[in-house]
């Protein structure tokens, strides 16, 4: 009798061990997907049972009922987050739940580059992977209306940076983040500005920063270039900067700027008009914003490109002409 009980207990123990082993195997060992990529979108309020079914339908080789039981037994079923998820290669039920609980959504990113104009920004958004192109058919005016900035020119309003987003995010959401980022950088910079600069408003600072950004990619030269423009504004001299002329030419610009372009009046031609242009001409980065608000202590009124990316600065026209002869003629 005792031997029979021992045999029965041993058999039961063996069955338990085998069941645990099978469960651990199912839980931890990854299986190969039935397709290259499995995608699942989970809306807020979706039940764990519906999540398990959606994962099984997506191409992940897992039994929906068993997966749901795993969600429940883990104690984490209520921690599953809404979002868009991707799996590729191989995946196990344990990995599935961890991704869903972490909210490790499939994502993309788009980089907005310093010095870009609004056309380049919108083109980058149009080409961005996994981003919903809600603004693609909007005019610039309609775009700013959608961003709750009606009547504001879109140029220079978005902070250049790399923005990540979950799959299916609207491009409006990305632009709104970039808009708020520029607002934040400009506001904080304005508070800390050099009090002696002639700029009267943050808007003027943004416009000047956009010009500085287009004039040079050399960060070390930006404060000095800013000083040239500040000095000219103080003296009532025209800024005479080619990037504003080019911006005013729009699609007519073919890569060359001619003497006739410098004399053709547009709102952005700083050879024919006094002061700053009416709007920014590009997206300034953080360094250009700082340079516009903190110009170098300099008496320079002129600068010319040396040909290596840097600039030669001069305080007099005579010295400037010598620099032009040296570096450009």
Residue pairs with C-beta under 8 A, 6 or more apart in sequence:
26 66
26 93
27 70
27 92
27 93
27 94
28 92
28 94
29 92
30 90
30 91
30 92
30 95
31 60
31 61
31 62
31 90
31 91
31 92
32 61
32 89
32 90
33 59
33 60
33 61
33 87
33 88
33 89
33 90
33 91
34 59
34 60
34 61
35 59
36 88
37 59
37 86
37 87
37 88
38 55
38 58
38 59
38 60
38 86
38 87
38 88
38 91
39 58
39 84
39 85
39 86
39 106
39 167
40 51
40 54
40 55
40 58
40 84
40 85
40 86
41 54
41 83
41 84
41 85
41 167
41 168
42 51
42 54
42 80
42 81
42 82
42 83
42 84
42 85
42 100
43 82
44 82
45 82
46 54
46 82
48 68
48 71
48 72
48 77
48 78
48 80
49 68
51 71
51 80
51 100
52 64
52 65
52 67
52 68
52 71
53 64
53 68
55 62
55 64
55 67
55 96
56 62
56 63
56 64
56 67
57 64
58 87
60 87
60 91
60 96
62 93
62 96
66 93
67 93
67 96
70 93
70 97
71 77
71 80
71 97
74 97
76 97
76 101
79 101
80 97
80 100
80 101
81 100
81 101
81 102
81 103
83 103
83 105
83 166
84 105
84 106
84 166
84 167
84 168
85 99
85 100
85 104
85 105
85 106
86 106
86 167
87 96
87 99
98 104
105 166
105 167
106 130
106 166
106 167
107 130
107 164
107 165
107 166
107 167
108 128
108 129
108 130
108 131
108 164
108 165
108 167
109 128
109 162
109 163
109 164
109 165
110 124
110 125
110 128
110 131
110 162
110 163
110 165
110 174
111 124
111 161
111 162
111 163
112 121
112 124
112 158
112 159
112 160
112 161
112 162
112 163
112 178
112 283
113 120
113 160
113 283
114 160
114 213
114 282
114 283
114 284
114 285
114 288
115 160
115 213
115 214
115 217
115 282
115 283
115 284
115 285
116 124
116 160
116 282
116 283
117 155
117 247
117 281
117 282
117 283
118 140
118 154
118 155
121 158
121 283
122 135
122 136
122 143
125 131
125 133
125 135
125 136
125 171
125 174
125 175
126 133
126 136
128 171
128 174
130 165
130 166
130 167
130 168
130 169
131 165
131 169
131 170
131 171
131 174
132 168
132 169
132 170
132 171
133 171
134 146
134 170
134 171
134 172
135 143
135 146
135 171
135 172
135 175
136 171
138 146
140 153
140 154
141 150
141 151
143 154
143 175
144 150
144 151
144 152
144 153
144 154
144 157
146 172
147 172
147 175
147 176
147 179
149 157
149 179
153 278
153 279
153 280
155 210
155 279
155 280
155 281
155 282
156 182
156 206
156 207
156 209
156 210
156 279
156 280
156 281
156 282
156 283
156 284
157 179
157 182
157 280
158 175
158 178
158 179
158 181
158 182
158 283
159 178
159 179
159 181
159 182
159 184
159 185
159 283
160 283
160 284
160 285
161 178
161 181
163 174
163 177
163 178
165 173
165 174
182 206
182 283
185 286
185 289
186 202
186 205
186 206
186 289
187 202
189 205
189 289
189 290
189 293
190 202
190 205
190 293
192 293
193 199
193 205
193 293
193 294
194 293
194 294
194 295
197 230
197 293
197 295
198 230
198 233
198 234
199 205
199 208
199 230
199 233
199 292
199 293
204 276
205 289
205 292
205 293
206 280
206 284
206 289
206 292
207 276
207 277
207 279
207 280
207 281
208 226
208 229
208 230
208 276
208 292
209 280
209 284
209 288
209 289
209 291
209 292
209 293
210 280
210 281
210 282
210 283
210 284
210 288
211 229
211 239
211 241
211 243
211 244
211 276
211 277
211 281
212 222
212 225
212 226
212 229
212 284
212 288
212 291
212 292
213 222
213 282
213 283
213 284
213 285
213 288
214 243
214 281
214 282
215 225
215 241
215 243
216 222
216 225
216 309
216 310
216 311
217 309
218 309
218 310
218 311
219 287
220 310
221 303
221 310
221 311
222 287
222 288
222 291
223 290
223 291
223 294
223 295
223 296
224 295
224 296
224 298
224 300
224 303
224 311
224 313
225 291
225 303
225 311
226 291
226 292
226 294
226 295
226 296
227 295
227 296
227 297
227 298
227 300
228 298
228 300
228 301
228 302
228 303
228 313
229 239
229 241
229 295
230 295
231 237
231 298
231 299
231 300
231 301
232 238
232 239
232 240
232 301
233 239
233 275
233 276
235 301
236 274
237 301
238 270
238 271
238 272
238 273
238 274
239 270
239 275
239 276
240 270
240 271
241 270
242 257
243 281
243 282
244 268
244 269
244 270
244 277
244 281
245 257
245 261
245 262
245 266
245 268
245 269
245 270
245 271
246 253
246 257
247 268
247 277
247 281
247 282
248 266
248 267
248 268
248 269
248 277
249 257
249 261
249 266
262 269
262 271
263 271
263 272
264 272
265 272
265 273
266 272
267 273
267 277
267 278
268 277
268 278
268 281
270 276
270 277
284 292
298 313
298 315
299 315
300 313
300 314
300 315
301 314
301 315
301 316
301 317
301 320
302 313
302 314
302 315
302 316
302 317
302 319
302 320
302 323
303 311
303 312
303 313
303 314
303 320
304 311
304 312
304 314
304 320
304 323
304 324
304 327
304 328
305 311
305 312
305 327
305 328
306 312
306 327
307 327
307 328
312 323
312 326
312 327
314 320
314 322
314 323
